[in-house]
């Protein structure tokens, strides 16, 4: 078995102030760390923040920074200060970056406490004093998810103990009068064409959600992006007929629905089919400007299959498997292409399965961008940010993509976006206009009624001055 090792998208911490700390750190005050696989690193952005640290009440060698009561980072101003610290976009809001120490509980627990209880927009985790990792070797560590990472919405970075100690001491020494201000960034090696390698399973729920959102983005990037799928395949020593291609257990994968009708063998067959579709429909750039290959039909098949053939479909025709996949295939490909794909499935299935079994990554849902390990959720928005940060010259489409910004994502829960603000103002003005119209109508009706009543009373009063005319 070969494990694929990839360079890590470097998490960079650049100290902006105070100058004493900048001079005390190598490379102009820059600290390199490794980004957690959970949370949301915001690629292609530079985030300016003030470091906050509270010493653990249980001691750094026990369970530091694992609970809300264990440490205090002080209060934050209601409105964060602003300042120009060399931010790429000029003046930027100063965010809150909380420092915690490793040990005693999972990384996810520490970051969740800082996010939910300490007002953190990002977290820096300092390695343990007993650790032997340096700033160079710590980049090879994987800050793993404990299963609850989906509740974390902020980025976090693990740094070596030496650099971490200097950051903590500077915060304690400076206090509020001389705060430590840093800039966070996540850098991916840049290239003219970005390569996206994704480890996945054709039956994974994450793939369904990702494909739905990413397919139109993939189409817009065209030949500026080279995509390679890698399917999660392994071998088993025993015969697990529901999980494996055949009885020798050489090629197996996860069963997506437990006791349900879809088996691991069904997933393997669909994996092979998708690989054959991709292989036989790839096309070069018609303009000759890019060396990348792109298959419009593969992405169309993938999108339709995920939509129409869910794992828990009610009937065979509408459920993950060969029957439903064939119906989608007939809609996407021509008869000649279908024959080619079916021939590919028969003649090269085990060769493809063997290639993907040997091409293992650090996770069944791993992602590499330009050969470097991506850290973050498997969602179209965040991965697209990372892709767009990997271009030497960004395609025009990257500038047009409707992506979230960091500040709006992590604003106070009571704040609102500019669009929602405009929407609310419009609603208020509309309601005021309607109320004014109703009030005007009511006022007009009231005035008319009052004038009529006044006129009638005046007429009656005038009538009393006349005596009735009698004949006698």
Phi, psi and omega in degrees: 000134179249123177267128180279120176258135182232149173299151184264137175296108191297130171269116184252132174244115180248118181284127180261328176199153003280164182295331179297323179286323178301315181288338181277347181252150180286166174057043175067034177082023183259136178239128180258133178225187178243134186276140178295150179282352176250171183080186186234093171290135182259094180293153178067020176229160173237121184251124180262130182211160176261132180284138177233137179217137173231126182297143180289138180279343179264352181101142185292344182264007182245263180230068186288140170057036181258346180226164180296323185281349188286334183207162182226126180256009179084178181266157178252150173294150181300321178244120180298143179293157176239152180191155179263103180248038180080017178297142186297339179251019181085219182297138182218151178294141179276113182272172183257118180244114185264133176263131174229164179255147181286147174120152173089332179200176184289159176302319182300317180300314180299315183290323179297317178299315180295322181290312188273332187244342185243005176069028184281139171263342176200161183227138171249123180257124180266129181297159182294152179296333180277356183285149179259002182286140176252180180296336178278314186279339182291341179294342180273354179280151175248115178279099195272159175278141178262010181105347180243016184292342180294343178277352180267127183245004182242156178280155176217149186226132175264128180239159180293159187295325184296307179294322179297321179298319180294322178295314181297314182297323179293321178295315181293325182284322186276324182061211180279338183285326182229071186292155176267116181249130182230164175242128179257141177208153179235112188251134175246141176305138184263154179206167178291319177245128179272135176256134179239113175253127184229123174272131189201180172228139182295347181252007184287138177298323180298323180295322180302310181293319183295313183298320181302318183273329188272334185306312178294329177291317178301318180296321182291330179280337174053232184277009173277353182230130175255115185251134177228116176277146177229117186269144185281106183225140180214175179245155178232148183283334182254173180273109174242088189299332181281344184253340193245161180295316177211190191285346181279353176069021183287326183229113183223162173206174186289145173279122187281342185227024176059241181282003181290179186286340182275130183248171176298325178296322176300320180294316179299319179297321178289323175303312180297318180299314180296321177296321179291322177298313180298314183299324187260003178235003178296140179225151177277168179295118181298338179271351179072018184268345185228140175279353183288153175252147184215137179241107177295319184290327176299314181290328176292317177298314182301317181294313181293320180296316179297326181283318190261345185235062180292155181301325183255036176295152187281330181235165180299323181291341182239025182233151176311127178152183186295320183296308181294320180298323179295321178297318178293319180301318180295335179278332187265319187254160174282169181300318180296319180292324178297316178299320180295317180295316180296322177295321178298319180299321183284317189272336187234014184302306185291328177296317179292318179298320180294319179298317184282332175294322182280345183260064183276153177242187182284350181205149176297343180237045183279157178222136173238139177234121186054036177082000182250146184292126176274140176238129180143178182289153176274079178221148189301319184299309184289319180295324178294322175302314181295319178299312183295334178282351183265004180267141170296312174236114185295135173299153181302329183295329180299323181289339184265349183295138182272085183252148178292156173255157184298313187295317180293330180291325187243022173298164176304144186300341179270355182276167182228156178284165180298319180299314179295325178298313178298320180297317180294317178299318178298320179295317180296316179296319178297316179296321178296321179297315179297317180296322179296318178298316179296318180297318180297318179295317179297318181295319179297315179298318181295315181297316180298318180296320181293316180297318180298318180295319179297318180297317181296320178295321180294319179297315179298320180296318179293328181294334182291344179280353181251134176271149179294141179277125181246151180284335184246000000 
